Amino acid sequence: MYATVQKWGNSQGLRIPKVLLDAIGIGENDRVELIQIDDSISIRKASPVKHRSLEERLTAFYGKPLEEIGRISDDPEFDWGAPKGSEVW
């Protein structure tokens, strides 16, 4: 089976026949992994991405449990001083 690489916006695109996609279980909007091997490209279904909760993301970002992360100031305003330059107020 052959296909042609075609312009797709600023990139190049390749249409893969549905028969091939069905054979390996890839559907619309599925993530795939592209692997270059010498002068060829291998396409395979990517492992599912585990979505992390906000708590998991904050813990990873700060490197400590959520209970140990202090609150940011309750005062929403901060005085940055008098205007300088050509700011319009």
C-alpha positions, 0 to 999 in steps of 0.5 A: 500500500502506498500513500503520498506526503502532502502539504498540510498548513505549514507542515506535511501530512500523510493520510493513513487508510482506515483499514490500517488504522483499524487493524492496529486499533488506532482511531481519530484523535488517538495519540501515536508515537513516531520513531525514526529508524534509519530511513524509515518512520515507525508509528505506534499507538502511544501509552495512555497519559495519566491525568494528574489532579491539582493536588498531585500537580502542586505536590510535584511542583513544590516538592512537598505535601499539600498540607505543607504548602503555605498560602499565598497572601490573602491581600490581593493588592501590592503597592509597586510604587509610583508610575514611571515612564508613560503609563496611563492611569 
